[in-house]
Amino acid sequence: MDLTEEGVAAVARWDEQTMNPGISCTQLVAPPMMIMPDGKRITLGNETITIEGDYDGIVRTIHMNVITHEGASPSPQGHSIGRWEGDSLVIDNRHFSDHIMGNGWSVPSGSQKHLMERLTLNEDGKSLTYHFELMDPQYLASPITGDTSWSWDPVLQFMVDECDLGSARRFLEH
């Protein structure tokens, strides 16, 4: 990652033993949660689409009936507006609240974070390609892009792995 001075300073301050979001059951945010190799469930509705991750019960809501971020309150997952372009769901995300690891491992994110995502159904009809472009001028000196694939497996059951604070902190004892 090409980091700003503030981004470099944040990475230098990073302490795995005290700042890892997992030890306080703080959920991941996009894009890290979207590239996490866990089970995902996508629910299509008329006005919203939800994307859930079974790693820690993350739920994202994409608003399909909204055209502006105006008036949206900041939140860890930001405010997401979606639109269809053929077989692709394009998602524009803004209004993120600060997150200790919102741009990647040890790289926080701030209120200026802007994330563009594209989920595209592949020709096989059983997999999706996830593409993102991440901008956060507070911590990132240049945009970051990435891609990954999700595969559908009809045998797998979606089961949320709820975070337990005691279990999450147990590894700190060793």
Beta strands, then each sheet from edge to edge (+ up, - down):
strand 1: 40-44
strand 2: 48-53
strand 3: 58-63
strand 4: 79-85
strand 5: 88-94
strand 6: 99-104
strand 7: 107-109
strand 8: 114-121
strand 9: 127-135
strand 10: 144-151
sheet 1: 1+ 2- 3+ 4+ 5- 8+ 9- 10+
sheet 2: 6+ 7-
end
